[in-house]
Amino acid sequence: MKYCALFFQMDNPENKNQEENKTPSKMARLAWPKAKYGVYAAIIIIVLVNLVYYKDFLLSLI
């Protein structure tokens, strides 16, 4: 019976709201960039690495 009580206690939405918005104090002062810029940077890096890696193949097409 303790398992059921523990399960319902963890599933309580009030507990989720309290724990969800906690940010560590040292991290709260940092200015985090938007996630979309990370996606753009990753795409650019992948394209550049592939251009360098397949440079000979791409030049042979011209």
ZIVEN-V378648 format. One record per run of one state. SS is the DSSP state (@ for helix, = for strand, . for the rest). FROM is the first residue (numbers start at 0). TO is the last residue. If there is no record, write none. Layout:
ss=SS from=FROM to=TO
ss=SS from=FROM to=TO
//
This chain:
ss=. from=0 to=0
ss=@ from=1 to=9
ss=. from=10 to=11
ss=@ from=12 to=19
ss=. from=20 to=23
ss=@ from=24 to=27
ss=. from=28 to=33
ss=@ from=34 to=52
ss=. from=53 to=53
ss=@ from=54 to=60
ss=. from=61 to=61
//
